[in-house]
Structures are given as structure tokens and as C-alpha cells.
Amino acid sequence: MDAIALTIPNLDAKGFVELCQANQNLRLERTATGDIIIMPPTYPWTGKQNFGLVAQLGVWIQRTGLGIGFDSSTGFTLPNGAVRSPDVSWVSNERWEALTETQQKEEFSPLSPDFVVELRSSSDSLKKLREKMQEYMENGVRLSWLIDAKTKQVEIYRQGKDVEVLGSPTTVSGEDVLPGFMLDLTQVW
């Protein structure tokens, strides 16, 4: 059950918004080249794992008040024009508050999150997820994690550094992007 890529000629950002509004039951992303990606719903096990990620990040956000967290239904317009919906994401208060009210509430906010997580489900292509992670980094995401629960690996992407691969870690740190945040992977595996 792979994602389906659909090419709709001359679909600009406004047209993409209209497509999403007309098809609210679909999870859609738009690549920088204008391809529309239709993503299937996740299986329950992946949804459970993703919920665990969101819950842990949510507790940290409530405790620190350092930014805003988002779930997998949130779209962001990256600088390259792609509209992406990471499984979990976070934006610092400073960057979020720099947006207009319209950009916060009525558009796919025109910014790259500071932090993103992609959780590989059994229907995801690892190659395509890695390409997506590179796209995030090329568009200003400061820290991102690709979590593969099947192999129990975490790929850590940082600005200006090589990808670090951890095998069967029990925790992973939010480093200086999410100070004091430690994801307990025993709640994810």
C-alpha cells in the first residue's frame, strides 16, 4: 500500500489548497516539482506508535513552553514550494509568532519546522522517506529523526552533518533544538 503520486499540470499553491479543501478525507502532500502525493491511512500499530511520539513531545512542550507541536495532519509550505506533513513536528515560539494570523490559521504555514519526525510504517518506502528527510534539511529543518520501528533504527539528521544511525536505542535526545527532551523509544517499539 504505497503512496500514490499524481501529476496535475499547472497546479500552483492556491490550486493545491483548493484540492485539499475539496478532498478533506485524503492526506495529500505536494512536492517541490508539483506532484501530488496521496498517502494512505496508517495501520493501527503505526498510529499507536505515532501517538506515543506526539504524547511525549506534548508533555515536554507543556513543561517548557518553548514552542508549538503539530501532528501528522499539519501541512507546511517549505521554501522550495513543497507542502509536507511530517508525522510529528515542532516550531519555536519565536518563529511561529513571526507568522501572520492568516499564515498560522488559514494557510499551510510558509516555514520549515525546527524539528520533524517521520515514523516509517510498513507501507513506506525507506528510499522515499530518506529523500524526504534530506528535503527537510535542505529547507532549514534543524533536527529530524527517521524512526524505523521494524528494524529498531533511528536516523538522526542535523544541519551540516552526516546522518547518524542508531541501532536499537532506548532513548534519543532533542539536543539543543529541544533542550531537555528525551524520547523514550521503549514506548514506540
Secondary structure, 3 states (H helix, E strand, C coil): CCCEEEECCCCCHHHHHHHHHHCCCCEEEECCCCEEEEECCCCHHHHHHHHHHHHHHHHHHHHHCCEEEECCCCCEECCCCCEECCCEEEEEHHHHHCCCHHHHHCCCECCCCCEEEEEECCCCCHHHHHHHHHHHHHCCCCEEEEEECCCCEEEEEECCCCCEEEECCCEEECCCCCCCCEEEHHHCC
